[in-house]
């Protein structure tokens, strides 16, 4: 079977299509990463999210939700000043708030995947 047309838009999208899209996830950190990519994507293209994924990962400590949950105002400012990062304070704050919610779910159910 060939690749979907959207999977050929860029090398990053091709890699995403061939190696990640449609594969089940069971790792909480990866689940958090994809949920936060969706959060950051709101109003933007998925291709842009995939191309900026390395920047997001760098800004958000590899999508380590425990580290992100402890972020404060200085971290928000650091992220917003990062070259190539989205300049939306609301999206940055949403990722931080979502990390705290993610922790709550993990504590209650043992893992996000179990929930």
C-alpha positions in Angstrom: 0.0 0.0 0.0 1.3 3.5 -0.8 1.6 6.5 1.4 -1.2 8.9 1.9 -0.9 12.2 0.0 -0.5 14.2 3.2 2.4 12.0 4.2 4.5 13.3 1.3 4.2 17.0 2.3 7.6 17.1 4.0 10.3 14.7 5.1 9.1 15.1 8.7 5.5 14.2 7.7 6.8 11.2 5.7 8.6 10.0 8.8 5.5 10.6 11.0 3.3 8.8 8.5 5.5 5.8 8.0 6.7 5.4 11.6 4.1 6.7 14.0 0.7 7.5 12.5 -1.8 4.7 13.1 0.4 2.8 15.5 -1.0 2.1 19.0 0.7 4.0 21.9 1.0 2.7 25.4 3.7 4.9 26.8 2.4 7.8 29.0 5.1 10.2 28.0 4.4 9.7 24.3 0.6 9.9 24.9 1.2 13.2 26.7 3.4 14.4 23.8 0.7 13.7 21.2 -2.0 15.3 23.3 0.1 18.4 23.7 0.9 18.5 20.0 -2.8 18.6 19.4 -3.2 21.4 22.0 -0.4 23.4 20.3 -1.8 22.7 16.9 -5.2 24.3 17.5 -5.7 26.7 14.5 -2.5 25.6 12.8 -1.5 22.8 10.4 -0.4 19.4 11.6 2.6 19.7 9.2 3.8 22.7 11.2 3.5 20.8 14.5 5.5 17.9 13.1 8.2 20.3 11.7 8.4 22.2 15.1 8.3 19.1 17.2 12.0 19.2 18.1 11.6 22.8 19.3 8.5 21.9 21.4 10.4 18.9 22.9 13.3 21.1 23.7 11.1 23.8 25.3 9.1 21.2 27.3 11.8 18.9 28.6 11.1 16.1 26.2 7.4 16.3 27.1 8.2 15.0 30.6 4.9 15.9 32.2 6.3 15.7 35.8 8.9 18.4 35.0 6.4 20.5 33.0 3.9 20.4 35.9 6.5 22.2 38.1 7.0 25.0 35.6 6.5 28.6 36.8 6.4 32.0 35.2 10.1 32.0 34.4 9.7 28.8 32.4 6.7 30.3 30.5 8.9 33.3 29.6 11.8 31.1 28.6 9.6 29.0 26.3 8.0 32.1 24.7 11.4 33.6 24.0 12.8 30.4 22.3 13.6 30.9 18.7 11.0 29.1 16.5 8.6 28.5 19.3 4.9 29.5 18.9 4.3 32.8 20.6 1.0 32.0 22.3 1.1 32.4 26.1 -2.3 30.6 26.3 -1.0 27.5 24.6 2.2 27.4 26.7 0.1 27.8 29.9 -2.3 25.1 28.6 0.6 22.6 28.2 1.7 23.3 31.8 -1.9 23.0 33.2 -2.4 19.9 31.2 0.7 18.4 32.6 -0.7 18.9 36.1 -4.0 17.3 35.1 -2.1 14.4 33.4 -0.3 13.8 36.8 -3.6 13.7 38.6 -5.0 11.1 36.1 -1.8 9.0 36.5 -2.0 9.1 40.3 -5.6 8.1 40.3 -5.4 5.3 37.7 -1.8 4.2 37.9 -1.1 5.5 34.4 -2.7 7.6 31.7 -2.8 4.5 29.4 -4.7 2.6 32.1 -7.3 5.3 32.3 
